[in-house]
Amino acid sequence: MDAIPFEPDFSKGLLPVVVQDAQSLEVLMLAYMNEEAYAKTVATGEAHYFSRSRKKLWHKGEESHNVQRVLSMRLDCDSDTLLLLVEQIGGASCHTGHRSCFYRERTGSLVSLCCPMIFNPDEIYHKTR
C-alpha cells in the first residue's frame, strides 16, 4: 500500500486549527499554526500555535500549565486546515479560565454560559485579561 500524504499547505500563510477533546469531542478552541508551530507540535507531541495577536510562537499552557497532549492530527481535503484531537491537561483550554473558548451560547434571544470556569485567570497570568 502506498503511503498516504500528510503535508499541510502553508503556502497561503497560517493554517486554522480546530482543537477537540479526544474523549468527548467537545470543541475546545480554534487556533493557528505556521510551519514552525506544526513542526514543534509533531516533534514534542504537545500543541504549539502561532499567536496572531502577539505575533509569536507559543506552547499551549506555557503559562497556565494547561497543556494539550496531541493524540491525533487530521488534515482536511485541501491540506489547509488541521484538526487536533487532544488530551487537555488541567481541564481548561481557554485563557479566560473556561473549559472551552466557546463558553458563550446564544439560543434565540437568550445568551448564557455553557461551559464551566476551571481557574481564575488573574491568579494564573497575574494581570487582567
Backbone as a printed PyTorch tensor [residue, N CA C, xyz], in Angstrom:
tensor([[[  0.8420,  -1.1820,   0.0000],
         [  0.0000,   0.0000,   0.0000],
         [  0.8850,   1.2420,   0.0000]],

        [[  0.5190,   2.2250,  -0.8210],
         [  1.2670,   3.4700,  -0.8870],
         [  1.0470,   4.2880,   0.3760]],

        [[  2.0640,   5.0810,   0.7040],
         [  1.9520,   5.9680,   1.8670],
         [  0.9180,   7.0520,   1.5810]],

        [[  0.1630,   7.4040,   2.5940],
         [ -0.8390,   8.4700,   2.4680],
         [ -0.1460,   9.7880,   2.7810]],

        [[ -0.2110,  10.7600,   1.8710],
         [  0.4630,  12.0360,   2.1260],
         [ -0.2130,  12.8140,   3.2570]],

        [[  0.6000,  13.4230,   4.0870],
         [  0.1160,  14.2850,   5.1670],
         [  1.0430,  15.4810,   5.2050]],

        [[  0.7820,  16.4200,   4.3410],
         [  1.6350,  17.5930,   4.1940],
         [  0.7830,  18.8560,   4.1880]],

        [[  0.6600,  19.5130,   5.3430],
         [ -0.1010,  20.7630,   5.3790],
         [  0.4800,  21.7750,   4.3990]],

        [[ -0.4020,  22.5190,   3.7450],
         [ -0.0080,  23.5170,   2.7470],
         [  0.0280,  24.8960,   3.4000]],

        [[  1.2270,  25.3460,   3.7220],
         [  1.4040,  26.6490,   4.3620],
         [  1.6300,  27.7660,   3.3440]],

        [[  1.4350,  27.4700,   2.0670],
         [  1.7280,  28.4600,   1.0280],
         [  0.8540,  29.7160,   1.1230]],

        [[ -0.3250,  29.5970,   1.7430],
         [ -1.2150,  30.7560,   1.8940],
         [ -1.0400,  31.4390,   3.2520]],

        [[ -0.1110,  30.9570,   4.0690],
         [  0.1170,  31.5530,   5.3810],
         [ -0.3020,  30.6340,   6.5060]],

        [[ -0.8520,  31.2210,   7.5540],
         [ -1.2480,  30.4670,   8.7410],
         [ -2.4050,  29.5280,   8.4290]],

        [[ -2.3800,  28.3570,   9.0440],
         [ -3.4770,  27.4030,   8.8920],
         [ -4.3630,  27.4320,  10.1320]],

        [[ -5.6850,  27.4520,   9.9550],
         [ -6.5780,  27.3230,  11.1080],
         [ -6.4900,  25.9030,  11.6650]],

        [[ -6.6020,  25.8240,  12.9830],
         [ -6.5270,  24.5360,  13.6800],
         [ -7.7230,  24.4430,  14.6280]],

        [[ -8.6020,  23.4890,  14.3590],
         [ -9.7210,  23.2050,  15.2530],
         [ -9.2060,  22.2100,  16.2860]],

        [[ -9.4760,  22.4780,  17.5600],
         [ -8.9760,  21.6140,  18.6270],
         [-10.1600,  21.0150,  19.3710]],

        [[-10.1910,  19.6820,  19.4350],
         [-11.2650,  18.9620,  20.1180],
         [-10.6970,  18.0830,  21.2180]],

        [[-11.4750,  17.9170,  22.2760],
         [-11.1550,  16.9440,  23.3030],
         [-11.2940,  15.5570,  22.6810]],

        [[-10.2840,  14.7240,  22.8080],
         [-10.2740,  13.4170,  22.1510],
         [-11.3560,  12.4820,  22.6830]],

        [[-11.7380,  12.6210,  23.9430],
         [-12.7630,  11.7340,  24.5140],
         [-14.1730,  12.2180,  24.2250]],

        [[-14.4540,  13.4620,  24.5670],
         [-15.8240,  13.9730,  24.4540],
         [-16.1370,  14.5520,  23.0700]],

        [[-15.0980,  14.8650,  22.3050],
         [-15.1950,  15.5520,  21.0110],
         [-15.7110,  16.9830,  21.1250]],

        [[-15.7290,  17.5230,  22.3410],
         [-16.0750,  18.9260,  22.5500],
         [-15.0410,  19.8040,  21.8380]],

        [[-15.5050,  20.8200,  21.1280],
         [-14.5900,  21.7650,  20.5020],
         [-14.0530,  22.6810,  21.5940]],

        [[-12.7430,  22.6870,  21.7550],
         [-12.1150,  23.4660,  22.8110],
         [-11.6800,  24.8430,  22.3410]],

        [[-11.1660,  24.9200,  21.1260],
         [-10.6540,  26.2040,  20.6560],
         [-10.3670,  26.1560,  19.1630]],

        [[-10.1420,  27.3260,  18.6080],
         [ -9.6460,  27.4940,  17.2560],
         [ -8.3620,  28.2950,  17.3790]],

        [[ -7.3110,  27.8040,  16.7520],
         [ -6.0200,  28.4930,  16.8060],
         [ -5.4160,  28.4750,  15.4120]],

        [[ -4.1760,  28.9060,  15.3070],
         [ -3.4850,  28.9540,  14.0180],
         [ -2.0850,  28.3820,  14.1630]],

        [[ -1.6030,  27.7570,  13.1010],
         [ -0.2390,  27.2410,  13.0690],
         [  0.4850,  27.7760,  11.8410]],

        [[  1.7680,  28.0430,  12.0540],
         [  2.6730,  28.2490,  10.9340],
         [  3.5350,  26.9840,  10.8560]],

        [[  4.4800,  26.9500,   9.9300],
         [  5.3000,  25.7410,   9.7710],
         [  6.0800,  25.4040,  11.0300]],

        [[  6.5860,  26.4160,  11.7120],
         [  7.3740,  26.1730,  12.9270],
         [  6.4990,  25.5720,  14.0270]],

        [[  5.3030,  26.1010,  14.2150],
         [  4.3930,  25.5710,  15.2350],
         [  4.0190,  24.1230,  14.9190]],

        [[  3.7620,  23.8490,  13.6510],
         [  3.4360,  22.4880,  13.2300],
         [  4.6050,  21.5410,  13.5300]],

        [[  5.8140,  21.9390,  13.1540],
         [  6.9960,  21.1020,  13.3830],
         [  7.2110,  20.8420,  14.8720]],

        [[  7.0400,  21.8690,  15.7060],
         [  7.2180,  21.6860,  17.1570],
         [  6.1420,  20.7790,  17.7390]],

        [[  4.9180,  20.9000,  17.2320],
         [  3.8310,  20.0410,  17.6900],
         [  4.1350,  18.5820,  17.3580]],

        [[  4.5630,  18.3400,  16.1460],
         [  4.9070,  16.9720,  15.7290],
         [  6.0780,  16.4370,  16.5580]],

        [[  7.0960,  17.2620,  16.7660],
         [  8.3010,  16.8340,  17.4830],
         [  8.0590,  16.5570,  18.9660]],

        [[  7.1930,  17.3620,  19.6060],
         [  7.0230,  17.2560,  21.0600],
         [  5.7860,  16.4760,  21.4840]],

        [[  4.7930,  16.3780,  20.5960],
         [  3.5290,  15.7370,  20.9670],
         [  2.6190,  16.6410,  21.7730]],

        [[  3.0190,  17.9040,  21.9480],
         [  2.1900,  18.8970,  22.6340],
         [  1.9160,  20.0440,  21.6760]],

        [[  0.7340,  20.6450,  21.8000],
         [  0.3010,  21.6730,  20.8640],
         [  1.1210,  22.9530,  20.9870]],

        [[  1.5530,  23.4350,  19.8390],
         [  2.2090,  24.7290,  19.6830],
         [  1.4300,  25.4800,  18.6110]],

        [[  1.2460,  26.7640,  18.8080],
         [  0.4720,  27.5660,  17.8730],
         [  1.2220,  28.8520,  17.5660]],

        [[  0.6960,  29.5930,  16.5820],
         [  1.2030,  30.9240,  16.3030],
         [  0.1400,  31.9100,  16.7560]],

        [[  0.5030,  32.7920,  17.6700],
         [ -0.4270,  33.8010,  18.1740],
         [ -0.4640,  34.9750,  17.2080]],

        [[ -1.6330,  35.2200,  16.6300],
         [ -1.7710,  36.3540,  15.7220],
         [ -1.6900,  37.6760,  16.4730]],

        [[ -2.2000,  37.7260,  17.7000],
         [ -2.1820,  38.9840,  18.4510],
         [ -0.7810,  39.3030,  18.9820]],

        [[ -0.0520,  38.2830,  19.4340],
         [  1.2980,  38.5060,  19.9550],
         [  2.3680,  38.3780,  18.8770]],

        [[  1.9540,  37.8630,  17.7030],
         [  2.8630,  37.6680,  16.5720],
         [  4.0790,  36.8310,  16.9510]],

        [[  3.8010,  35.7070,  17.6340],
         [  4.9000,  34.8080,  18.0120],
         [  4.3820,  33.3930,  18.2440]],

        [[  5.3040,  32.4650,  18.2160],
         [  5.0110,  31.0710,  18.5080],
         [  4.7280,  30.9230,  19.9970]],

        [[  3.7800,  30.0520,  20.3590],
         [  3.5390,  29.7860,  21.7740],
         [  3.1870,  28.3280,  21.9940]],

        [[  3.6790,  27.8130,  23.0850],
         [  3.3920,  26.4530,  23.5290],
         [  2.1350,  26.5380,  24.3930]],

        [[  1.0680,  25.8870,  23.9720],
         [ -0.1950,  25.9500,  24.7270],
         [  0.0510,  25.4790,  26.1460]],

        [[ -0.2770,  26.3350,  27.0940],
         [ -0.0800,  26.0120,  28.5090],
         [  1.2490,  26.4630,  29.0660]],

        [[  2.0090,  27.2360,  28.3120],
         [  3.3260,  27.6620,  28.7900],
         [  3.2360,  28.4770,  30.0730]],

        [[  2.1490,  29.2190,  30.2590],
         [  1.9640,  29.9740,  31.4990],
         [  1.0290,  29.2590,  32.4710]],

        [[ -0.0570,  28.7350,  31.9580],
         [ -1.0940,  28.1270,  32.8140],
         [ -0.8020,  26.6760,  33.1790]],

        [[  0.0840,  26.0460,  32.4350],
         [  0.4000,  24.6130,  32.5810],
         [ -0.7550,  23.7240,  32.1260]],

        [[ -1.7490,  24.2880,  31.4640],
         [ -2.8610,  23.5270,  30.8860],
         [ -2.4940,  23.1560,  29.4470]],

        [[ -1.5340,  22.2600,  29.3240],
         [ -1.0290,  21.8900,  28.0070],
         [ -2.0020,  20.9560,  27.2890]],

        [[ -1.8100,  20.8570,  25.9930],
         [ -2.6180,  19.9540,  25.1780],
         [ -1.7200,  18.8620,  24.6170]],

        [[ -1.9510,  17.6370,  25.0830],
         [ -1.2200,  16.4890,  24.5530],
         [ -1.9530,  16.0340,  23.2960]],

        [[ -1.2680,  16.0690,  22.1700],
         [ -1.8900,  15.7490,  20.8870],
         [ -1.9350,  14.2350,  20.7080]],

        [[ -3.1430,  13.7070,  20.5890],
         [ -3.3210,  12.2760,  20.3840],
         [ -3.4800,  11.9390,  18.9110]],

        [[ -4.0030,  12.8820,  18.1430],
         [ -4.2340,  12.6510,  16.7250],
         [ -4.3130,  13.9780,  16.0020]],

        [[ -3.8270,  13.9820,  14.7620],
         [ -3.9370,  15.1470,  13.8820],
         [ -4.6700,  14.7050,  12.6320]],

        [[ -5.5610,  15.5460,  12.1560],
         [ -6.2510,  15.2880,  10.8970],
         [ -6.0460,  16.4950,   9.9890]],

        [[ -5.9670,  16.2070,   8.6950],
         [ -5.7470,  17.2410,   7.6910],
         [ -6.9120,  17.2200,   6.7210]],

        [[ -7.4670,  18.3900,   6.4250],
         [ -8.6300,  18.4330,   5.5270],
         [ -8.2330,  18.1610,   4.0740]],

        [[ -9.2380,  18.0570,   3.2120],
         [ -9.0510,  17.6790,   1.8080],
         [ -8.1920,  18.6550,   1.0240]],

        [[ -8.1730,  19.9330,   1.4140],
         [ -7.3590,  20.9290,   0.7220],
         [ -5.9820,  21.1120,   1.3600]],

        [[ -5.7190,  20.3610,   2.4100],
         [ -4.4540,  20.4260,   3.1500],
         [ -4.1850,  21.8000,   3.7480]],

        [[ -5.2870,  22.5570,   4.0630],
         [ -5.0770,  23.8920,   4.6150],
         [ -5.8180,  24.1410,   5.9300]],

        [[ -6.3000,  23.0780,   6.5560],
         [ -6.9130,  23.1740,   7.8880],
         [ -6.5880,  21.9040,   8.6560]],

        [[ -6.2020,  22.0830,   9.9080],
         [ -5.8900,  20.9400,  10.7660],
         [ -6.9520,  20.7650,  11.8410]],

        [[ -7.1260,  19.5320,  12.2530],
         [ -7.9720,  19.1880,  13.3900],
         [ -7.0970,  18.4040,  14.3530]],

        [[ -6.9960,  18.8840,  15.5910],
         [ -6.2430,  18.1710,  16.6150],
         [ -7.2080,  17.5430,  17.5990]],

        [[ -6.9900,  16.2820,  17.9080],
         [ -7.6980,  15.6150,  18.9960],
         [ -6.7030,  15.5450,  20.1390]],

        [[ -7.0610,  16.1640,  21.2670],
         [ -6.0980,  16.3480,  22.3560],
         [ -6.6210,  15.8270,  23.6880]],

        [[ -5.6720,  15.5970,  24.5610],
         [ -5.9750,  15.4330,  25.9780],
         [ -5.6490,  16.7790,  26.6000]],

        [[ -6.6720,  17.4420,  27.1370],
         [ -6.4940,  18.7680,  27.7150],
         [ -6.0520,  18.6080,  29.1670]],

        [[ -4.7700,  18.7750,  29.4140],
         [ -4.2240,  18.6650,  30.7630],
         [ -4.6720,  19.8870,  31.5750]],

        [[ -5.1650,  19.6640,  32.7850],
         [ -5.5910,  20.7580,  33.6390],
         [ -7.0470,  21.1530,  33.4560]],

        [[ -7.6800,  20.6430,  32.4080],
         [ -9.1130,  20.8410,  32.2520],
         [ -9.5790,  22.0970,  31.5440]],

        [[ -8.7020,  23.0910,  31.3550],
         [ -9.1340,  24.3420,  30.7230],
         [ -8.2910,  24.6240,  29.4930]],

        [[ -8.9550,  24.9760,  28.4100],
         [ -8.2160,  25.3430,  27.2000],
         [ -8.2050,  26.8450,  26.9660]],

        [[ -9.1140,  27.5700,  27.5870],
         [ -9.2630,  28.9920,  27.3180],
         [ -8.4910,  29.8530,  28.3220]],

        [[ -7.8660,  30.9160,  27.8300],
         [ -7.1240,  31.8190,  28.7110],
         [ -8.0400,  32.5530,  29.6930]],

        [[ -9.3640,  32.4990,  29.4550],
         [-10.3030,  33.1170,  30.3890],
         [-10.5750,  32.2190,  31.5880]],

        [[-10.0490,  30.9930,  31.5410],
         [-10.2550,  30.0380,  32.6260],
         [-11.3610,  29.0340,  32.3620]],

        [[-12.0670,  29.1660,  31.2590],
         [-13.1510,  28.2390,  30.9190],
         [-12.6040,  26.9660,  30.2730]],

        [[-13.3720,  25.9210,  30.3650],
         [-13.0130,  24.6360,  29.7590],
         [-12.7800,  24.7990,  28.2560]],

        [[-13.6610,  25.5130,  27.5740],
         [-13.5790,  25.7290,  26.1320],
         [-13.6020,  27.2260,  25.8470]],

        [[-12.9770,  27.6150,  24.7700],
         [-13.0550,  29.0170,  24.3350],
         [-14.4630,  29.3670,  23.8730]],

        [[-15.2560,  28.3520,  23.5620],
         [-16.6360,  28.5580,  23.1220],
         [-17.5720,  28.4130,  24.3230]],

        [[-17.4330,  29.3050,  25.2970],
         [-18.1680,  29.1960,  26.5590],
         [-19.4490,  30.0280,  26.5970]],

        [[-19.7070,  30.8120,  25.5500],
         [-20.9320,  31.6190,  25.4820],
         [-21.8470,  31.0290,  24.4130]],

        [[-23.1270,  30.9520,  24.7500],
         [-24.0830,  30.3590,  23.8230],
         [-25.2880,  31.2680,  23.6540]],

        [[-25.6960,  31.4300,  22.4200],
         [-26.9150,  32.1790,  22.1210],
         [-27.9360,  31.2050,  21.5700]],

        [[-29.0920,  31.1610,  22.1910],
         [-30.2230,  30.3600,  21.7330],
         [-31.4030,  31.3160,  21.6180]],

        [[-31.7590,  31.6580,  20.3670],
         [-32.7870,  32.6840,  20.1810],
         [-32.2750,  33.9900,  20.7450]],

        [[-33.0170,  34.5650,  21.6960],
         [-32.5830,  35.8170,  22.3080],
         [-31.8780,  35.6000,  23.6550]],

        [[-31.7780,  34.3570,  24.0790],
         [-31.1510,  34.0340,  25.3660],
         [-29.6600,  33.7730,  25.1950]],

        [[-28.8460,  34.4810,  25.9620],
         [-27.4020,  34.2690,  25.9720],
         [-27.0260,  33.7330,  27.3460]],

        [[-26.2430,  32.6530,  27.3510],
         [-25.8510,  32.0460,  28.6220],
         [-24.4410,  31.4830,  28.5280]],

        [[-23.8950,  31.1570,  29.6880],
         [-22.6110,  30.4620,  29.7500],
         [-22.9020,  28.9670,  29.6530]],

        [[-22.1800,  28.2800,  28.7830],
         [-22.4590,  26.8640,  28.5580],
         [-21.2620,  25.9830,  28.8820]],

        [[-20.2780,  26.5610,  29.5480],
         [-19.0310,  25.8520,  29.7870],
         [-18.4820,  26.2790,  31.1490]],

        [[-17.9940,  25.3340,  31.9430],
         [-17.5520,  25.6920,  33.2880],
         [-16.2530,  26.4980,  33.3310]],

        [[-16.1410,  27.3130,  34.3650],
         [-14.9130,  28.0370,  34.6780],
         [-14.0380,  27.0660,  35.4660]],

        [[-12.7870,  26.8760,  35.0380],
         [-11.8790,  25.9340,  35.6760],
         [-10.8890,  26.6410,  36.6000]],

        [[-10.4410,  27.8380,  36.1810],
         [ -9.4990,  28.5860,  37.0140],
         [ -9.7210,  30.0810,  36.8470]],

        [[ -9.2030,  30.8460,  37.8030],
         [ -9.2630,  32.3040,  37.7480],
         [ -8.0390,  32.7990,  36.9780]],

        [[ -8.2350,  33.4120,  35.8170],
         [ -7.0820,  33.8430,  35.0150],
         [ -6.1930,  34.8660,  35.7100]],

        [[ -6.7550,  35.6980,  36.5850],
         [ -5.9400,  36.6870,  37.3000],
         [ -4.9260,  36.0200,  38.2170]],

        [[ -5.2610,  34.8460,  38.7320],
         [ -4.3300,  34.1120,  39.5890],
         [ -3.2380,  33.4250,  38.7940]],

        [[ -3.5310,  33.0770,  37.5650],
         [ -2.5720,  32.3620,  36.7160],
         [ -1.6570,  33.3340,  35.9670]],

        [[ -2.2390,  34.3450,  35.3540],
         [ -1.4760,  35.2300,  34.4730],
         [ -0.9960,  36.5000,  35.1660]],

        [[ -1.4680,  36.7530,  36.3770],
         [ -1.0430,  37.9020,  37.1740],
         [ -1.2860,  39.2390,  36.4820]],

        [[ -2.3310,  39.2560,  35.6560],
         [ -2.7530,  40.5060,  35.0320],
         [ -4.1930,  40.3300,  34.5790]],

        [[ -4.8760,  41.4190,  34.3730],
         [ -6.2620,  41.3620,  33.9280],
         [ -6.2980,  41.1280,  32.4280]],

        [[ -7.1360,  40.1890,  32.0180],
         [ -7.2710,  39.9100,  30.5710],
         [ -8.5540,  40.5030,  30.0840]]])
